[in-house]
Amino acid sequence: MIFTQDQFEAYENEFNNAPDKSAFFDRFYDPDAVFIHPFKGTFRGKDQLVGFWNSGKNSGHDGIHELLHLKNFLSVEDKVAVQLDIEWRCFKDTDYLGHRKAGDVFWGHCAAFYTLKNGKFVEVFIYLNLVRADEDAH
């Protein structure tokens, strides 16, 4: 079963808006999922990954609210590849991916590769480049 762009857009919308990522994880991830982040490490299973996602209030990580913006999508068999712009809105002073002040907004360009098992993500591997302040985010 191929994971469609419509399904990914539903994933993106729920990720962007869920104040707690527990139900989101259950809907889209295999219980034994592995999520590999280039700066934050490897997260295995629901407790670790949801703990990372929920580490700040307002569905952020350590003082930020993260928003995904899909740019490109490709899906074949049990694989999905996406290009995303990621927007981080700081709701408090934070050191998430560098020192930031409350009210700051910063961006990254991301390529993410997903492997599916029984229609759910079992592995996610992310490449991430932070956008410089003088660079256009989109």
N, C-alpha and C positions, 0 to 999 in steps of 0.2 A: 504494500500500500504506500503510495507516494504522499508525502506531506505537502500540502498545497500552499501557495502564497496567501490565500484567504485564511488558512489555518494559522500561518505565521503572523499575519496581521492581527488576528485575534489574540495570539500569544503576546505580541508587542503591546497591544492595548491593555491587556490584563496586567502585564508586568508594570507598565507605566502607571497604572491606577490602583493596584492592590496595596492597601496599607499594611497588610501582613501577607507574606509570600507563601504561607503554608498550603492553602488551598490551590494556589497557582502551581506550586511544585507538584502536588498530587495530580493535577489535571494534565500537566505536560511532561513530567519527568518520571522515569523508572525509579523505583525505590533505591536501587544501587547505583544511581547516576554518579558520574565523575565529571567535575567542572574544573577546567584548567585555565586559570587567570594568569597572565604574564607578570603581573606585579604583586598579586595577593596570594598566589600559591594554588594548591590543588585542594578541592573540597570534595568529599566523598559522602554520598547519601544525603538524606533529607535534613537531618539535624545540623550538619556542617554547612550545607549550602543555604538553607533558610536562615540559619544563624548569621551567616555573612550578609545576606540580603537585608535582614531585619535588624542589623546592628545599629541603626539610627531610627529615630522617630520619623513618621511621615514616609515610611517605606524606603528609607535611604540606607546608605552605608556610612556610618560614622559622620553624621552631620550633613549628608547630601541626599537629595532626591534625584534619582537617575531616570532618564527618559531615553528610550530607544527610538531612532528614526530610520526606518528601513530605506535603503537606497537601491539595492539589487538583491535578487533572490534566485536561487537555482536549487532544484531538487531532483534527485535520481535515486530510484530504489529506496535504500535505507539511509541515504545521505542528504543533508541540507547544507548549503553554503549561502551565507548572507554577507552583504556589505552594509554596515550601519554607521550613522553618525550618532554619537552618544552625547547627551547633554546632561551635565551635572549642575544642579541648582543647590547652592549652599544655604541651609537654613540656620546654621550656627557656624562659628569659627571651627575649622577642622584641618586636619593634616592628611585628608584622604587624597592620595596621589599628588601631594605637595601642599604647602601651607596656603590656606584659603580663608577668607573672611566671610561672615554671614552676609548674604546678598550677592556674593560672587556667582557668576555662571561661567563654567568652562566646558570645553568640548574635546572629544576624541574621535578618531576614525578607527573603525573596528572591522575586522574580518572574523567571522565566527563559523566554525564547522561543527555540525551536529551529526551524531549517529543515532539512528532510531532502533528500538527493540520493541516489538509489539505496539507500534504506533506512538511510543513515547521516547523522549530523549534519554539515552543511556550514557552518552559522552558528549561533552562540549569542549572545544579547544578554541581559545580566543587569541587573536593578535590585536594589539591595541597601540595606537600612536596618539599621544596627546597633541592637541592643536596649540601652537604658540599663540600668545596674545595678539600678535600682529598678523596672524594668518586668518583668512576667511574660513569659518567653520563648515560651510556647506560647499 
